[in-house]
Amino acid sequence: MTLRDTLSAILVVTILGANFVAIKIGLETTPPLLLCALRFALAAIPAVLVIRPPRAPATLVIVFGLALGVGQFGLLFTAIRLGMPAGLSSLLIQVQVPFTVALAWLFLRERPRGLQVLGGVVALLGTATIALGRAGGAPLGPLLLVVAAASAWACANVTAKRIGRVDMLALMVWGSLATAGPLLGLSLIVEGPAALATLAHPDWAAVTSIAFQAYPTTLLAFGLWNRLLTRYPAAAVTPFALLVPVAGILSTHLMLGEPLSPDILAGGSLILAGIALSIRGGRRRNVDPMRVAVDAPPRAVS
């Protein structure tokens, strides 16, 4: 990866880590599915009035939006509301990394290199080191919901790669539009019409939470993330996501006063080492056949 794209990946994981603080604040006053619906509605409207749909099959855009909105965040928000700690959720959802690499291998024929596999294993060991230090008392049901959310994130990653190089801002805007309606419908079914009563007296903390989730997180961070996925193999990009729990735990420490511990320092060091191995393993960029065709010298006419 280039230095610019590496810095983009670091910016993405920093925003996604801080987003867990926003999620926790928003869920204090707003039901999870309604909070998720508001997040994606705000990301889509009024942007759809000025941003054209991406040049991609509408079915894939809808699948991407549903996997990201209903699958990943709908399940994640519900799990946190049901008692899953936000910090542990930021760790556990990173099982999307091996899920994504496996799905990309199965459906896109992206075979990871040896160093990338080794880097992913080392980074996952770092995640496990932190998780084991914080897993005491984690409820089983919400924990399984977070694992399901991770698998949905992997599906969204592979769908974005399948869509290819399109306007990622347009993909995020129209994907958000595709998922906002289903999320609102699920909220009315599961949480009941009474959930809408929270909108009558909006809390400024909740409004700020939704705005942060809609713009810096959904449009900027996930737009950059999907751009990286379309430029590089999944095994070279997804290990960066293992920095999300490090950023999340640091954010909760600085903003919510949650204590740091030695397991965070040890696990974070392993994660950084794993990512370094993955970057080294993916340093040789894939060759673009169109560029080769353009740059190749003309053959002599016999």
ZIHUGI-V140012 format. One record per residue. N is the residue number from 1. PSI is psi in degrees with one decimal (999 if undefined). NEAR is the number of other C-alpha atoms within 10 Angstrom. Layout:
BEGIN
n = <N;N>
psi = <PSI;PSI>
near = <NEAR;NEAR>
END
This chain:
BEGIN
n = <1;2;3;4;5;6;7;8;9;10;11;12;13;14;15;16;17;18;19;20;21;22;23;24;25;26;27;28;29;30;31;32;33;34;35;36;37;38;39;40;41;42;43;44;45;46;47;48;49;50;51;52;53;54;55;56;57;58;59;60;61;62;63;64;65;66;67;68;69;70;71;72;73;74;75;76;77;78;79;80;81;82;83;84;85;86;87;88;89;90;91;92;93;94;95;96;97;98;99;100;101;102;103;104;105;106;107;108;109;110;111;112;113;114;115;116;117;118;119;120;121;122;123;124;125;126;127;128;129;130;131;132;133;134;135;136;137;138;139;140;141;142;143;144;145;146;147;148;149;150;151;152;153;154;155;156;157;158;159;160;161;162;163;164;165;166;167;168;169;170;171;172;173;174;175;176;177;178;179;180;181;182;183;184;185;186;187;188;189;190;191;192;193;194;195;196;197;198;199;200;201;202;203;204;205;206;207;208;209;210;211;212;213;214;215;216;217;218;219;220;221;222;223;224;225;226;227;228;229;230;231;232;233;234;235;236;237;238;239;240;241;242;243;244;245;246;247;248;249;250;251;252;253;254;255;256;257;258;259;260;261;262;263;264;265;266;267;268;269;270;271;272;273;274;275;276;277;278;279;280;281;282;283;284;285;286;287;288;289;290;291;292;293;294;295;296;297;298;299;300;301;302>
psi = <146.2;163.3;-39.7;-43.4;-32.9;-43.2;-35.6;-41.9;-39.9;-39.4;-41.8;-51.0;-29.2;-44.8;-44.1;-33.1;-45.3;-24.2;-26.6;-28.9;-45.0;-40.6;-47.5;-40.7;-43.9;-37.3;-11.2;-25.1;-11.7;134.1;149.5;-46.2;-36.0;-41.7;-42.1;-41.9;-42.5;-38.7;-50.3;-29.1;-41.3;-32.4;-27.3;-35.5;127.5;17.3;-32.1;-16.8;-20.2;-13.0;124.4;154.5;149.7;153.2;76.5;155.9;133.6;-33.8;-42.7;-36.1;-41.4;-44.2;-42.7;-48.0;-43.4;-40.2;-41.6;-46.8;-63.4;-45.9;-62.6;-60.5;-31.7;-46.0;-39.7;-47.6;-42.5;-41.8;-44.0;-39.3;-30.7;0.9;0.3;125.0;138.8;-41.2;-44.3;-33.4;-40.5;-25.5;-51.8;-33.8;-12.2;0.5;-5.9;-21.3;-58.0;-31.7;-45.8;-45.8;-41.9;-44.5;-38.9;-34.3;-43.1;-44.0;-23.9;0.6;35.1;96.9;120.4;150.5;166.3;-46.5;-32.9;-40.1;-45.9;-43.2;-41.1;-39.8;-44.7;-43.2;-39.0;-34.4;-38.1;-42.2;-42.9;-36.0;-43.3;-42.3;-41.0;-29.2;-11.4;5.4;-4.7;125.8;9.8;127.2;142.0;-46.3;-56.2;-33.2;-43.1;-32.1;-37.7;-38.9;-41.4;-37.8;-37.9;-40.4;-34.6;-38.0;-41.8;-40.8;-40.6;-39.9;-47.9;-36.0;-41.1;-39.9;-37.1;-36.8;-40.0;-162.9;96.4;179.6;107.3;-30.0;-42.6;-39.9;-43.0;-39.3;-50.7;-28.5;-36.5;-39.9;-38.2;-27.5;-18.9;-44.6;-52.1;-37.4;-41.3;-41.1;-43.6;-36.7;-43.1;-34.8;-48.2;-45.3;-15.6;160.6;-22.9;-23.4;-31.4;-17.0;-23.5;-19.2;-16.7;-33.9;78.0;139.1;133.2;-31.7;-40.4;-40.3;-44.3;-39.9;-46.8;-41.7;-41.0;-40.8;-32.7;-44.4;-68.8;-37.2;-59.6;-53.7;-47.2;-59.2;-49.8;-27.0;-47.2;-39.9;-46.9;-31.6;-43.0;-38.2;-31.3;-15.3;-25.8;160.3;150.1;-36.0;-19.4;-22.7;-48.6;-29.4;-24.0;-29.3;-20.5;-8.4;-13.3;-47.4;-32.8;-47.7;-37.4;-44.3;-38.9;-38.7;-44.5;-30.3;-44.8;-35.9;-28.8;-2.0;16.3;138.1;150.9;163.5;163.9;-31.6;-30.4;-43.5;-43.7;-46.4;-40.2;-36.6;-41.5;-39.6;-45.1;-40.2;-41.6;-41.0;-38.7;-41.4;-40.6;-41.1;-41.6;-39.9;-27.5;17.9;-35.6;113.4;150.1;143.9;129.0;114.9;-31.2;-38.3;-37.8;-40.8;-36.2;-40.6;-16.5;140.4;146.6;144.1;148.7;137.0;120.9;999>
near = <18;10;8;9;17;15;11;17;22;17;16;23;24;22;22;25;25;23;25;26;20;20;24;19;18;24;20;12;15;21;18;27;30;25;27;30;27;22;25;30;23;20;27;26;14;11;16;15;8;9;15;14;19;20;14;15;10;14;9;16;26;18;18;29;27;25;24;26;31;23;24;25;25;25;24;31;29;19;24;23;20;15;14;24;19;22;25;23;26;26;25;22;25;27;21;24;25;21;20;23;27;20;18;24;17;11;10;15;10;15;16;20;14;13;19;26;21;17;27;28;19;23;30;23;17;26;28;18;20;24;21;11;14;17;14;8;8;14;14;10;12;22;22;16;24;30;21;19;30;28;24;26;26;27;24;25;29;26;19;24;21;17;19;17;17;16;16;21;22;22;27;26;28;27;27;30;25;22;25;26;15;16;25;21;15;16;23;16;10;12;16;12;10;10;17;15;11;13;12;7;7;12;14;10;14;20;16;14;22;26;19;18;29;22;17;17;24;27;22;18;21;23;20;19;24;25;21;22;21;20;16;18;21;28;29;27;26;27;32;26;27;28;27;25;31;26;23;26;25;21;21;22;14;12;11;12;10;13;10;13;11;11;18;21;15;14;23;23;15;21;30;20;17;27;26;19;23;29;22;15;19;22;13;9;11;10;8;8;9;9;9;10;10;9;9;9;8;8;6;5;4;3>
END
